[in-house]
Amino acid sequence: MLTFMRTTIGLSLFLASGAAAISTTGRTATLNGIQYYIPSEATGHIDISSTALTVGDGLLPLTVASTNASSFEVNELEALIEKYAEDDVWQEVFLEALYVQSSKSRIYNTTLESGVNQTTAVVASNSNAILPNGPYFVTASGSLYQAYRLYPDTQGAFVSACIGSGDGYHNLPAGQFDSSLAVAVPSRLSYTRTSGKPLAGVRIGIKDIYDIKGLRTSNGNRAWQQFYPVANETAIAVQNLVDAGAIVVGKRKTNRYQDPSSSSAGPAAGEASYDWLDITLGSENGGSIRSPVQYNGIFGNRPSHGLVSLDNVMPLSPSFDTAGLFARDPSLWRTALHALYRSNITSTPSFPSQILTIGFPAAIQSNLDATYFDFLHNHTTFLSANTTTFNLTTSWASTDPSGPSFNVYINNTYDQITAKDQATLVRNPFYADYAAAHEGRVPFVNPSPLDRWAVGDNTTETAYREALVNKETFAAWLDEEVLPADEASCSKYLMVYIPRIPAPKYRNAYLKGVTPPSAFSTSRISPMGGVPDCVVPIGEVEYWSDITRRTEYLPVSVDFMARRGCDGLIVDLVEALYQRGIVREVKTGRSLVAGGETLV
């Protein structure tokens, strides 16, 4: 049963003439209990004048299918049902009518009844125009409208939902599910992946610091979103993915939801929660991709610095800013990374045979220890590799025993650079623009960036320049002494480290204020050295939840690091480990192994 819920209209009133110009921006409908968005612009037109279809004044669900067969009978219909049933937008009620496109011969209008007691009116194509396969709604005049399924953003991960509009995008005018934003997704049946479009039909969410033409960018601040107009260009990183066929479905929050950690929290939370979302684009300055990826048990990467342009992306600190992807499927992740970085990511003929480890336990004393040991054993066996425990500060001291210690030399280098850059590149122009338009007022900003900007204000130009020199010195040392080049494997060593010990982060705990900058840790090696660092989920451990009063599960991850520019080595290795069953595709929900409902 098809029930129309609402029609959204745009109304412009011209008082001089007394006439009103009304244009629809689409409507929502319920079909067998599932909500759909129907855009205002038709996708195409078919001739149904010679058929027995009864549409009336409304819309009729219809399926478009293509065949190479010379006829279309019950067997073909039942095979189509089996294939199309895998799609989350299509359902059998769309077989009230079936528009068949054949490349070999003419198929005549007829009526078929399948084994599922579905009577289908088959409408034969009489046009050379080829329509994408999948579910549609058709009018009495034959106008076809693409069917978008609406999903609720129950985790609150989206800032806004959107659909494509010409050469840009516009916000989805489809309302909400109770208190959740509605997100519209097209059928995957309408897209075919090719070498030129390897991401065709792949649904992607974008962190809301990337500009998308036709949409506003909030950068995690409501005043910013309200003050600045819609973007007139799409960020190159986003466009690379769109050019490869990806479908942008919305922009994701930067502030924390249930504390999944750091500013790419929205992309990570959505990727870990929604089967209908395939990949998400995040960004990282010092940990904003890797930290939420680790907490959510998915795949994610911080690339070599400078691997893709960050034009039309909010700058935090150009010395550290990067763009990376979140995914549950390591094969899709690899394909998407190649689309994002294009020719800047290359494969290598072999993998390193020497592994540097950081943070692995000395002995097995818990199930968590066993998870780490099992993975490392399987990993090293696969590579026929030797492992060496690596200590950063000891290695630094051994190369220049008379020089300053690592902690003294590096100290707060990262904090000084990022704080100074953020105050200069983000705060100062924003405050100036806002004050000019609002009689000198200052917009509301969360305490965390305010605290960071204060560090920048207290950093002198001399200290800032010294910090930049220290960063480059560290990066050169890392390239020469720790991760030297190798002709066959790109990086002589692969560094594998444990980024954090899994622990719950409850949202009912009282906050203690802004967290001060932490001391240098292993996770800072990648930003400071400009080297790639990828998070790989390897399992999960049980814990007793103080909230649900049940046994729940926490993701367990390790990180892979390699020489600067050796991103292809890492993603190819993850794919190889996936093919061997050493790492696995993760599921959405409470468990990355078993799945399950995501509670709110």
ChimeraX attribute file (.defattr): number of C-alpha atoms within 10 A of each C-alpha:
attribute: neighborCount
match mode: 1-to-1
recipient: residues
	/A:1	10
	/A:2	17
	/A:3	14
	/A:4	15
	/A:5	12
	/A:6	13
	/A:7	16
	/A:8	15
	/A:9	14
	/A:10	10
	/A:11	11
	/A:12	11
	/A:13	11
	/A:14	10
	/A:15	8
	/A:16	6
	/A:17	7
	/A:18	7
	/A:19	10
	/A:20	11
	/A:21	9
	/A:22	11
	/A:23	12
	/A:24	13
	/A:25	16
	/A:26	19
	/A:27	19
	/A:28	23
	/A:29	22
	/A:30	16
	/A:31	16
	/A:32	12
	/A:33	10
	/A:34	13
	/A:35	24
	/A:36	26
	/A:37	28
	/A:38	22
	/A:39	20
	/A:40	16
	/A:41	14
	/A:42	16
	/A:43	14
	/A:44	15
	/A:45	16
	/A:46	19
	/A:47	16
	/A:48	21
	/A:49	10
	/A:50	8
	/A:51	14
	/A:52	14
	/A:53	16
	/A:54	12
	/A:55	15
	/A:56	10
	/A:57	9
	/A:58	13
	/A:59	21
	/A:60	22
	/A:61	25
	/A:62	28
	/A:63	26
	/A:64	24
	/A:65	21
	/A:66	17
	/A:67	16
	/A:68	11
	/A:69	15
	/A:70	12
	/A:71	14
	/A:72	20
	/A:73	16
	/A:74	14
	/A:75	11
	/A:76	13
	/A:77	20
	/A:78	16
	/A:79	10
	/A:80	14
	/A:81	17
	/A:82	10
	/A:83	11
	/A:84	22
	/A:85	12
	/A:86	12
	/A:87	14
	/A:88	15
	/A:89	23
	/A:90	25
	/A:91	19
	/A:92	17
	/A:93	19
	/A:94	20
	/A:95	22
	/A:96	17
	/A:97	23
	/A:98	25
	/A:99	23
	/A:100	23
	/A:101	26
	/A:102	21
	/A:103	13
	/A:104	11
	/A:105	12
	/A:106	16
	/A:107	21
	/A:108	14
	/A:109	19
	/A:110	15
	/A:111	17
	/A:112	16
	/A:113	14
	/A:114	15
	/A:115	10
	/A:116	9
	/A:117	8
	/A:118	14
	/A:119	15
	/A:120	23
	/A:121	20
	/A:122	27
	/A:123	26
	/A:124	21
	/A:125	22
	/A:126	14
	/A:127	11
	/A:128	9
	/A:129	11
	/A:130	14
	/A:131	20
	/A:132	19
	/A:133	20
	/A:134	26
	/A:135	31
	/A:136	26
	/A:137	21
	/A:138	24
	/A:139	20
	/A:140	17
	/A:141	14
	/A:142	17
	/A:143	18
	/A:144	24
	/A:145	24
	/A:146	24
	/A:147	27
	/A:148	22
	/A:149	23
	/A:150	24
	/A:151	19
	/A:152	17
	/A:153	21
	/A:154	19
	/A:155	18
	/A:156	18
	/A:157	27
	/A:158	26
	/A:159	19
	/A:160	21
	/A:161	24
	/A:162	23
	/A:163	21
	/A:164	15
	/A:165	12
	/A:166	7
	/A:167	9
	/A:168	15
	/A:169	20
	/A:170	19
	/A:171	17
	/A:172	21
	/A:173	21
	/A:174	25
	/A:175	17
	/A:176	14
	/A:177	15
	/A:178	9
	/A:179	11
	/A:180	16
	/A:181	23
	/A:182	25
	/A:183	27
	/A:184	26
	/A:185	28
	/A:186	25
	/A:187	22
	/A:188	20
	/A:189	20
	/A:190	16
	/A:191	18
	/A:192	14
	/A:193	13
	/A:194	11
	/A:195	8
	/A:196	11
	/A:197	17
	/A:198	20
	/A:199	24
	/A:200	21
	/A:201	23
	/A:202	25
	/A:203	21
	/A:204	28
	/A:205	30
	/A:206	26
	/A:207	32
	/A:208	31
	/A:209	24
	/A:210	29
	/A:211	27
	/A:212	27
	/A:213	19
	/A:214	20
	/A:215	23
	/A:216	24
	/A:217	26
	/A:218	23
	/A:219	22
	/A:220	20
	/A:221	17
	/A:222	13
	/A:223	16
	/A:224	19
	/A:225	16
	/A:226	12
	/A:227	15
	/A:228	14
	/A:229	12
	/A:230	16
	/A:231	18
	/A:232	14
	/A:233	16
	/A:234	22
	/A:235	19
	/A:236	19
	/A:237	22
	/A:238	24
	/A:239	16
	/A:240	19
	/A:241	26
	/A:242	21
	/A:243	16
	/A:244	23
	/A:245	22
	/A:246	25
	/A:247	22
	/A:248	25
	/A:249	25
	/A:250	28
	/A:251	30
	/A:252	29
	/A:253	27
	/A:254	26
	/A:255	19
	/A:256	17
	/A:257	17
	/A:258	15
	/A:259	15
	/A:260	23
	/A:261	25
	/A:262	21
	/A:263	27
	/A:264	31
	/A:265	29
	/A:266	31
	/A:267	31
	/A:268	38
	/A:269	29
	/A:270	27
	/A:271	29
	/A:272	30
	/A:273	24
	/A:274	18
	/A:275	13
	/A:276	18
	/A:277	18
	/A:278	22
	/A:279	28
	/A:280	27
	/A:281	27
	/A:282	30
	/A:283	29
	/A:284	23
	/A:285	20
	/A:286	23
	/A:287	19
	/A:288	21
	/A:289	31
	/A:290	31
	/A:291	23
	/A:292	25
	/A:293	33
	/A:294	27
	/A:295	25
	/A:296	28
	/A:297	30
	/A:298	30
	/A:299	29
	/A:300	31
	/A:301	30
	/A:302	29
	/A:303	31
	/A:304	26
	/A:305	21
	/A:306	17
	/A:307	19
	/A:308	20
	/A:309	14
	/A:310	19
	/A:311	14
	/A:312	18
	/A:313	23
	/A:314	19
	/A:315	20
	/A:316	21
	/A:317	22
	/A:318	16
	/A:319	20
	/A:320	21
	/A:321	22
	/A:322	27
	/A:323	27
	/A:324	25
	/A:325	26
	/A:326	31
	/A:327	28
	/A:328	24
	/A:329	18
	/A:330	26
	/A:331	18
	/A:332	18
	/A:333	23
	/A:334	19
	/A:335	14
	/A:336	26
	/A:337	22
	/A:338	21
	/A:339	25
	/A:340	27
	/A:341	21
	/A:342	14
	/A:343	10
	/A:344	16
	/A:345	20
	/A:346	16
	/A:347	15
	/A:348	17
	/A:349	9
	/A:350	14
	/A:351	21
	/A:352	21
	/A:353	16
	/A:354	18
	/A:355	23
	/A:356	19
	/A:357	18
	/A:358	18
	/A:359	16
	/A:360	16
	/A:361	13
	/A:362	8
	/A:363	9
	/A:364	13
	/A:365	9
	/A:366	9
	/A:367	12
	/A:368	18
	/A:369	14
	/A:370	14
	/A:371	17
	/A:372	19
	/A:373	17
	/A:374	13
	/A:375	16
	/A:376	20
	/A:377	12
	/A:378	16
	/A:379	17
	/A:380	15
	/A:381	11
	/A:382	14
	/A:383	16
	/A:384	12
	/A:385	17
	/A:386	12
	/A:387	17
	/A:388	13
	/A:389	13
	/A:390	17
	/A:391	13
	/A:392	14
	/A:393	11
	/A:394	12
	/A:395	14
	/A:396	20
	/A:397	14
	/A:398	10
	/A:399	11
	/A:400	10
	/A:401	11
	/A:402	8
	/A:403	12
	/A:404	12
	/A:405	15
	/A:406	16
	/A:407	12
	/A:408	9
	/A:409	15
	/A:410	18
	/A:411	15
	/A:412	15
	/A:413	19
	/A:414	24
	/A:415	21
	/A:416	24
	/A:417	25
	/A:418	24
	/A:419	24
	/A:420	23
	/A:421	20
	/A:422	20
	/A:423	22
	/A:424	17
	/A:425	15
	/A:426	16
	/A:427	16
	/A:428	12
	/A:429	12
	/A:430	18
	/A:431	15
	/A:432	13
	/A:433	14
	/A:434	18
	/A:435	14
	/A:436	11
	/A:437	10
	/A:438	10
	/A:439	8
	/A:440	12
	/A:441	12
	/A:442	15
	/A:443	15
	/A:444	11
	/A:445	14
	/A:446	11
	/A:447	11
	/A:448	12
	/A:449	15
	/A:450	16
	/A:451	15
	/A:452	20
	/A:453	23
	/A:454	13
	/A:455	19
	/A:456	22
	/A:457	14
	/A:458	12
	/A:459	17
	/A:460	13
	/A:461	12
	/A:462	8
	/A:463	14
	/A:464	21
	/A:465	14
	/A:466	14
	/A:467	21
	/A:468	17
	/A:469	13
	/A:470	18
	/A:471	22
	/A:472	15
	/A:473	15
	/A:474	20
	/A:475	19
	/A:476	14
	/A:477	16
	/A:478	22
	/A:479	18
	/A:480	12
	/A:481	11
	/A:482	21
	/A:483	21
	/A:484	16
	/A:485	18
	/A:486	13
	/A:487	10
	/A:488	12
	/A:489	19
	/A:490	25
	/A:491	27
	/A:492	20
	/A:493	24
	/A:494	24
	/A:495	24
	/A:496	24
	/A:497	21
	/A:498	19
	/A:499	20
	/A:500	16
	/A:501	12
	/A:502	18
	/A:503	13
	/A:504	15
	/A:505	12
	/A:506	13
	/A:507	12
	/A:508	8
	/A:509	7
	/A:510	7
	/A:511	8
	/A:512	6
	/A:513	8
	/A:514	13
	/A:515	9
	/A:516	9
	/A:517	12
	/A:518	8
	/A:519	11
	/A:520	16
	/A:521	9
	/A:522	14
	/A:523	19
	/A:524	14
	/A:525	19
	/A:526	25
	/A:527	25
	/A:528	23
	/A:529	22
	/A:530	28
	/A:531	23
	/A:532	26
	/A:533	26
	/A:534	25
	/A:535	27
	/A:536	23
	/A:537	24
	/A:538	23
	/A:539	22
	/A:540	20
	/A:541	17
	/A:542	14
	/A:543	14
	/A:544	12
	/A:545	13
	/A:546	11
	/A:547	9
	/A:548	9
	/A:549	8
	/A:550	10
	/A:551	11
	/A:552	16
	/A:553	20
	/A:554	21
	/A:555	23
	/A:556	26
	/A:557	26
	/A:558	21
	/A:559	23
	/A:560	23
	/A:561	29
	/A:562	29
	/A:563	29
	/A:564	23
	/A:565	21
	/A:566	23
	/A:567	31
	/A:568	22
	/A:569	25
	/A:570	24
	/A:571	24
	/A:572	19
	/A:573	20
	/A:574	24
	/A:575	20
	/A:576	16
	/A:577	18
	/A:578	16
	/A:579	13
	/A:580	12
	/A:581	11
	/A:582	17
	/A:583	20
	/A:584	21
	/A:585	18
	/A:586	22
	/A:587	21
	/A:588	23
	/A:589	19
	/A:590	19
	/A:591	23
	/A:592	26
	/A:593	18
	/A:594	10
	/A:595	14
	/A:596	13
	/A:597	10
	/A:598	14
	/A:599	10
	/A:600	7
